[in-house]
């Protein structure tokens, strides 16, 4: 598949393409935008392929407005740790944050 890559400051196409095993990728080519939201809008407009956080595009994927051209999202070696005292993990707002961050809404 050949399609323009949509870049923004929040993504790393070179790392993603290497993890996905996409051969002969030239990640510097394509459209450059400032924000993730602009990258998603450009993808919706058919201007190319964007990297996006699954929670941000889950509804668009479910409705068929966007597709995952390389299959399910590739794991990202970058990660975040959440730390809180045990009682706080039972709070509704904390559970909602974890669900949103992990895409398990």
C-alpha positions, -999 to 999 in steps of 0.1 A, spaced: 0 0 0 13 35 -9 -3 65 7 11 98 20 21 98 57 5 125 78 30 138 104 26 158 136 48 165 166 31 137 186 41 108 163 72 90 153 66 74 119 101 60 116 98 40 149 62 29 141 71 17 106 102 -2 120 80 -20 146 54 -28 119 81 -42 96 70 -20 67 98 -22 40 113 7 21 95 33 41 104 69 37 89 85 68 99 120 60 76 123 31 40 134 33 19 160 49 30 179 81 5 193 105 8 208 140 -17 189 160 -30 153 164 -65 165 157 -54 181 124 -37 148 114 -70 129 122 -90 154 101 -66 151 72 -69 113 73 -107 116 74 -104 139 43 -85 111 25 -52 130 25 -31 101 38 -24 78 67 -21 93 103 -8 78 135 -33 84 163 -40 74 198 -66 46 198 -88 63 224 -90 94 201 -101 75 170 -119 44 185 -153 58 176 -142 67 141 -128 32 136 -160 16 150 -181 36 125 -159 27 96 -148 63 90 -112 53 95 -94 20 91 -62 5 104 -43 -1 72 -17 -23 88 -40 -42 112 -43 -36 149 -22 -9 165 15 -18 170 27 -17 206 46 14 215 77 10 237 70 43 253 47 39 283 33 58 312 30 48 348 2 59 371 8 59 408 -17 66 435 -25 53 470 -47 22 469 -80 39 480 -78 63 451 -79 35 425 -116 29 435 -126 65 427 -148 67 396 -127 96 381 -95 75 384 -111 44 369 -124 66 340 -89 81 334 -74 46 333 -101 34 309 -95 63 286 -57 60 286 -59 23 279 -87 25 254 -108 1 275 -139 23 277 
